[in-house]
């Protein structure tokens, strides 16, 4: 069942983040993946994503803890899925210039495109977007 397999990958990513293991967090990205990070920088391939995540976990996101919620999973074909998640990062100890940390929490929405290759799901594209609070009502 694809939903279960993809959900398990997301669960393992959360565990990896929370133990500051950027290698394990990045392992399901393909070598030809495009990942757009919070700053709009396009990272190309698993190795570049892994390097960036390791740097973040040792830098501005050091000590952070991830809570990830699956918002929606849409199976587009038997081998392609669109996966929409919410990330809540707490315990951030570093400075993240230009990134909104509200009441100690960084909220983002991470959207993945998953593909099944050799009977296993991987991420071939992803984009992480900061979720800002709604503006005050007038």
Residue pairs with C-beta under 8 A, 6 or more apart in sequence:
2 73
2 75
2 78
2 81
2 116
2 121
3 73
3 75
5 120
5 121
6 73
6 81
6 83
6 114
6 121
7 70
7 73
9 28
9 114
9 121
9 123
10 68
10 70
10 83
10 85
12 24
13 24
13 25
13 28
13 66
13 68
14 66
14 67
14 68
15 24
16 22
16 23
16 24
16 25
16 27
17 25
17 57
17 64
17 65
17 66
18 65
18 66
20 57
20 58
20 62
21 57
22 50
22 53
22 54
22 56
22 57
23 50
23 54
25 50
25 53
26 46
26 49
26 50
26 53
27 46
28 121
28 122
28 123
29 35
29 45
29 46
29 49
29 50
29 122
29 123
29 124
29 126
30 45
30 46
30 115
30 117
30 122
30 123
30 124
31 45
31 46
31 47
32 45
32 124
33 43
33 44
33 45
33 46
33 49
33 122
33 123
33 124
33 125
33 126
34 42
34 43
34 44
34 124
34 125
34 126
35 42
35 43
35 48
35 49
35 125
35 126
35 127
35 128
36 42
36 43
36 126
36 127
36 128
37 43
37 52
37 128
38 99
38 108
38 128
38 129
38 130
39 98
39 99
43 49
43 52
57 64
59 94
60 92
60 94
60 95
60 96
60 99
61 89
61 92
61 94
61 96
62 93
62 94
63 91
63 92
63 93
63 94
64 89
64 90
64 91
64 92
64 93
64 106
65 89
65 90
65 91
66 87
66 88
66 89
67 87
67 88
67 89
67 90
68 85
68 86
68 87
68 88
68 110
69 85
69 86
69 88
70 83
70 84
70 85
71 84
71 85
71 86
71 109
72 82
72 83
72 84
73 81
73 82
73 83
73 84
74 81
74 82
74 83
74 84
75 81
76 82
78 116
79 115
79 116
79 117
80 113
80 114
80 115
80 116
81 113
81 114
81 115
81 121
82 111
82 112
82 113
82 114
83 111
83 112
83 113
83 114
83 123
84 109
84 111
84 112
85 109
85 110
85 111
85 112
86 107
86 108
86 109
86 110
86 131
87 106
87 107
87 108
87 109
87 110
87 128
88 105
88 106
88 107
89 105
89 106
89 107
89 108
90 104
90 105
90 106
91 104
92 101
92 104
92 106
96 106
99 106
99 130
100 106
100 130
100 132
102 132
102 133
106 130
107 130
107 131
108 128
108 129
108 130
108 131
109 128
109 129
109 131
110 126
110 127
110 128
110 129
111 126
111 127
111 129
112 123
112 125
112 126
113 123
113 124
113 125
113 126
114 121
114 122
114 123
114 124
115 121
115 122
115 123
115 124
116 122
